[in-house]
Amino acid sequence: MGVTQPGAAGSVDERDMKAALIYNFSVYTTWPEDTAKAFHVCTFEDDQDNLNEQLLERKTINGKPVHVTHIRQLDELKNCQVLFVEDTTKAHDRRLFDLVKKYSVLLVDTAQNPTQTGMIQIELVDKRYHFVIHHQAVKEANLMLSSKLLRLAARVY
């Protein structure tokens, strides 16, 4: 799935593109039984400007309204279905990864070097957005990705 980078007339900006990708990742992911009334996309407070929250909050996923939540502490992850991390240092923190697995949170980041602790990385290559999936990490979090999403990935590890 290659999506053109912003810059050309009529193109979307980076924040919109990341929100759209996160939405689509969410649509094609299955979580364990979830009784929450809303679908929570979380970011750390210092990442909140890197995502078009209004675009996401106009959507529904699995029949639930999307809410974007800013978290301060890792314990708040238990209320999230997706965590978007722009800071790659945080994205590869072992404690963070242990908690996203424990709480079945889909971790989406912008790291350029996928590692064992990442799940889905958004990357920019030749002015096009692509994504990479670390499938084993997703499975360890008790999440299931659609075969459609797996086929669209630039790479699956």
C-alpha positions as CSV (number, residue, x, y, z in Angstrom):
1,M,0.0,0.0,0.0
2,G,1.9,3.0,-1.2
3,V,0.4,6.4,-0.6
4,T,1.8,9.6,-2.0
5,Q,3.4,12.0,0.4
6,P,1.9,15.4,0.8
7,G,3.2,18.3,-1.2
8,A,1.4,18.0,-4.5
9,A,-1.7,20.1,-5.0
10,G,-4.8,18.5,-3.4
11,S,-2.8,16.0,-1.4
12,V,-3.4,15.3,2.3
13,D,-1.0,16.3,5.0
14,E,1.2,14.0,7.0
15,R,-1.1,14.1,10.1
16,D,-4.1,13.1,7.9
17,M,-2.2,10.3,6.3
18,K,-1.2,8.8,9.6
19,A,-4.7,9.1,10.9
20,A,-6.1,7.3,7.8
21,L,-3.5,4.6,8.1
22,I,-4.3,4.0,11.7
23,Y,-8.0,3.9,10.9
24,N,-7.4,1.3,8.2
25,F,-5.1,-0.8,10.4
26,S,-7.8,-0.8,13.0
27,V,-10.5,-1.9,10.6
28,Y,-8.5,-4.9,9.6
29,T,-7.5,-6.0,13.1
30,T,-9.4,-8.3,15.4
31,W,-9.1,-7.8,19.1
32,P,-10.1,-10.3,21.9
33,E,-13.5,-9.8,23.4
34,D,-13.9,-6.1,24.1
35,T,-16.8,-4.6,26.1
36,A,-15.7,-1.0,25.9
37,K,-18.3,1.4,24.6
38,A,-15.8,3.4,22.5
39,F,-12.7,2.5,20.4
40,H,-9.6,4.3,21.9
41,V,-6.7,5.4,19.8
42,C,-4.0,6.6,22.3
43,T,-0.9,8.7,21.9
44,F,1.6,9.9,24.4
45,E,1.0,13.6,25.2
46,D,4.2,14.7,23.4
47,D,3.0,12.8,20.2
48,Q,-0.5,14.4,20.1
49,D,0.4,17.0,17.4
50,N,1.5,14.3,15.0
51,L,-1.9,12.9,14.3
52,N,-5.2,14.4,13.0
53,E,-7.4,13.6,15.9
54,Q,-10.5,15.2,14.5
55,L,-10.3,13.0,11.4
56,L,-10.2,9.9,13.6
57,E,-12.9,11.0,15.9
58,R,-15.4,11.3,13.0
59,K,-15.1,7.6,12.4
60,T,-16.5,4.4,14.0
61,I,-14.6,1.1,14.2
62,N,-16.5,-2.1,14.9
63,G,-19.7,0.0,15.5
64,K,-18.0,2.0,18.2
65,P,-17.1,5.7,18.1
66,V,-13.4,6.5,18.0
67,H,-11.9,8.6,20.8
68,V,-8.3,9.8,20.8
69,T,-6.8,9.7,24.2
70,H,-3.5,11.2,25.4
71,I,-1.7,9.1,28.0
72,R,0.9,10.1,30.5
73,Q,1.7,6.8,32.1
74,L,2.1,3.3,30.7
75,D,-0.6,2.0,33.1
76,E,-3.2,3.9,31.0
77,L,-2.6,1.5,28.1
78,K,-5.3,-0.9,29.5
79,N,-7.9,1.5,28.1
80,C,-6.5,1.6,24.5
81,Q,-7.0,-0.5,21.4
82,V,-4.3,1.3,19.4
83,L,-1.2,3.2,20.6
84,F,0.4,5.5,18.1
85,V,4.0,6.4,18.9
86,E,6.0,9.0,17.0
87,D,9.0,8.9,19.3
88,T,10.9,5.7,18.2
89,T,12.8,5.5,21.5
90,K,9.4,4.9,23.3
91,A,8.2,2.6,20.6
92,H,11.1,0.2,21.3
93,D,10.9,0.3,25.1
94,R,10.7,-3.2,26.5
95,R,8.2,-2.3,29.3
96,L,5.9,-0.6,26.8
97,F,6.0,-3.6,24.6
98,D,5.3,-6.0,27.5
99,L,2.2,-3.9,28.4
100,V,0.8,-3.6,24.9
101,K,1.0,-7.4,24.6
102,K,-0.6,-7.8,28.0
103,Y,-3.5,-5.4,27.2
104,S,-3.8,-6.5,23.5
105,V,-3.0,-3.0,22.2
106,L,-1.9,-2.5,18.5
107,L,1.3,-0.6,18.6
108,V,1.8,1.7,15.5
109,D,5.0,3.7,15.2
110,T,7.1,5.6,12.7
111,A,10.4,3.8,13.4
112,Q,12.6,3.3,10.3
113,N,14.1,0.1,11.6
114,P,11.6,-2.6,12.6
115,T,12.6,-4.5,15.6
116,Q,11.2,-7.4,17.7
117,T,9.3,-4.8,19.8
118,G,7.4,-3.1,17.0
119,M,4.1,-4.2,15.5
120,I,3.3,-1.9,12.6
121,Q,5.7,0.8,11.4
122,I,4.7,3.5,9.0
123,E,7.6,4.5,6.8
124,L,8.2,7.1,4.1
125,V,10.1,5.8,1.1
126,D,10.5,7.8,-2.1
127,K,7.7,10.2,-1.1
128,R,5.3,7.4,-0.5
129,Y,4.0,6.0,2.7
130,H,4.4,2.2,3.3
131,F,4.0,0.1,6.3
132,V,5.9,-2.9,7.7
133,I,4.3,-5.5,10.0
134,H,6.1,-7.6,12.6
135,H,3.4,-10.4,12.6
136,Q,4.8,-12.4,15.5
137,A,4.6,-9.3,17.8
138,V,1.0,-8.8,16.7
139,K,0.1,-12.4,17.5
140,E,1.9,-12.2,20.9
141,A,-0.6,-9.4,21.8
142,N,-3.5,-11.8,21.0
143,L,-4.4,-9.6,17.9
144,M,-5.3,-10.9,14.5
145,L,-4.6,-9.1,11.3
146,S,-6.7,-9.6,8.2
147,S,-5.0,-11.3,5.3
148,K,-5.9,-8.2,3.2
149,L,-3.8,-6.0,5.5
150,L,-0.9,-8.5,5.5
151,R,-0.9,-8.5,1.6
152,L,-0.8,-4.7,1.5
153,A,2.3,-4.4,3.8
154,A,5.6,-3.5,2.2
155,R,7.2,-6.3,4.3
156,V,5.9,-8.8,6.9
157,Y,8.4,-10.2,9.4
